[in-house]
Structures are given as C-alpha cells and as structure tokens.
Amino acid sequence: MLKTVKTFIAVAIAIALAFALNPPAEKHRDKIKTTIAERSQIERVLGIGHLTSFVSQYHSLGVASYTTVSDKIASVGVFGMVFVLD
C-alpha cells in the first residue's frame, strides 16, 4: 500500500513538472534558429534559421510541445528542453 502511494505521488509530481516546464513557442523558435546556424555557415548568412522558425507552427500537448514546418515535425520540447530534429 505504501509503495503504491509513493509511486502515485512520484508520477503526480512528474506530470505537474512536465506541465510547468513545457517550453513555450519562443523557446522552440530560438532553438531552431541557433541549431540551423550551427549546422551551416551559408544557412546562417542567408537567414534560413529565421525563416524556418518564422513559418513553424507551435503545438502544445500540455506536458510536451512540438513545432511543425510543412507538416513535418521540426522540434520537440519536454521538461523545459527543446530538441531540433533533422
């Protein structure tokens, strides 16, 4: 019984943290800009990262979020971290 209660409390805390730390749209866009600029100097000079982040659409699932560009997932965010996909 005590083990079940502890597990329930741990899961509830994890879910609450996920909601609280869900990255906003601006954090996704900033990460997309910097990641594209780091990958290629030409893309940095041409501003491809700015363009990509501008056209990206933000989607929140409450505990996680993601952005799409042309119906493809560009970035995924959870617990305050954002990961840009290739």
C-alpha angles and dihedrals in degrees: 000000000000091000090054092051092049091049092049092050092048092050092047091051092048092051092047090051091048091054093046096046098042104136116244124233093261092058090053092049093048091050091049091052095049095043094052091046090052093050098056135012091208092054089048092052093046092048095237090151092056092048093047093048091047094056095041118112119220121222124185124200093182097246094040138015140202141185128223133204116191091347092304122114109249101176141006126205133194135156091006095306126112124203121194115213125214 
